[in-house]
Amino acid sequence: MKEKVADTKEYWRWQEYHYVVPNKSWKSKDVITAGVDVGSVGSKAAIMIDGEVYAWAITRTGSNSPDSAKKVMDMVLDGTGLKQSDIKYTVGTGYGRVNVPMANKAITEIACHAKGANYIWGSKVRTILDVGGQDIKAIHCDETGRVTSFLMNDKCAAGTGRGMEVFADLLKIPIEEIGQVSLSIDEEPPPVSCTCVAFAKTEAVGLLRKGWTKEKVLAAYTRAMAIRMANLVNRVGLEREFVVTGGQSKNMGIVSRVENILGVKALPAPNWREGGLDPMVAGAIGAAALAKALYEKQGK
Amino acid sequence: MITAGIDMGIQTVKVVILKDGAVIARSKTFSGFEPTKAAEQAFEEALKTAKISKSDITQILATGAGMDMAPYANGTISMMSADAKAGVYLIPSARTIIDVGAEEARAVKCDERGVMADFVVNERCAAGAGTFIEAMARALEVKMEDMGPLSLKAERASPINASCVIFGESDVVTLIHRQESKPEIARAVFDAMADRVSSMVHRLGINPDVVLVGGVAKDVGFVASLKRKLGINILIPENPEYTGALGAALLATNRVKGAQK
């Protein structure tokens, strides 16, 4: 059953990058803060100058949280002329938040994502679906980006970024294309019945054997995952405006299906490929914003 | 009277042939991409061992996840009923039967006649089934059958994510990078799995004696972890992976007798 020729292409691999906002400069008197979000799959960092985003970076989390934090911090400083010592206050967040060596304080990613979404889309955001590498969260917040309630699923890989990576590998479709590919079908197939990624893989192999195209199998899987996410959002209580953050916000196959099931459009994400704020960095942005508030409070 | 049971498992197909209530042949083969063909092959082998032909068999019942794909079957029987029947046949004092296969884990409560009273299954998650060991063995670069003996050498367990096969894999990789020893990681894998299975069994409630069957019952590492977790003794019959097929064959005998009455 094993393939004779090993396919070593890493279909799960997504783009790691860093970005510095052009035509923006900093002076030593500015309040420079940072947020470092060490997720289970991706590590993100953001730098803010007087509460405005100046630079961010995304890289894959390694096997060690402190090293991943240092790596993404070096990336985000690169090209800014800033040194670690210029940063007045750093907040660590995410799965590995207690292991961020340069952090002055650790804050849960739920609070950071709400704050970050508030920064990216504005005060009208009330419901956030954050799909990270290892969990799905539905967050409700007020107009200041403060969390009012949330629900999370962190026991199961179904629907998470990690689960999607496994599927990208199985179907041999690059992860950054799976959203588009899942939408390139004439008619939406019924969702796969297994939500467990291990079982869904078996089910998918069966469907491929039955003659289903990769696109159709992917659509059926994406649909099942979108149903899970929509259920979580409905349980926390859907109130507009609605946004999607985390790595899966880039998966149009997920976002459009979740919108379709919920019957509500998500506010469009800025185009990160053209320098727009990346919703995958929402947690790090929120952390940097909270860092500023903490720094100012500390000064008083 | 000769009857047969075919257990169409997700990973392997098992066949048992019974003559007057005693096993005269058993055989198994990988299910592969064509489970029906695999079952035909296993069946032929069992016939050869029993030195009989197919026409000598009065009744054939199929069970297992792929029971609808079974060849030659006169009918099907649920995995739970098969487990209960065969569990009590093998170990008469059995009242709770835990069956852990490649992708399924279930627990069945039964009476002294081997009639199922209640059951639980791991419907939505692979973390408590054999696949979990397989995936973790791959991550550890250890043969699956070596996992059990390896785990017994551990002095302690490093905790890993017990909840999900996919997350468990990442955790194992993290432990490898942290240079935890392989026996300790293997032990952690079995502890995690036993955690899942024992919480499922507790949902059902435990009636002694507890019997463990299914392919995973042959894994000494899992057995040790499950005993520790449940805090009670667990009995394991010989050839535990044939329990489903045996139960189907026993129930086939019952059916014929019932029809004769």
Interface residues (C-beta under 8 A of the other chain):
Chain A: M1 S40 G62 S63 N64 Q134 D154 K155 C156 A157 R162 G163 V166 C194 T195 C196 V197 A198 F199 T202 R209
Chain B: I10 G32 F33 E103 R124 C125 A126 T131 F132 A135 S163 C164 V165 I166 F167 S170 V173 T174 I176 H177 R178
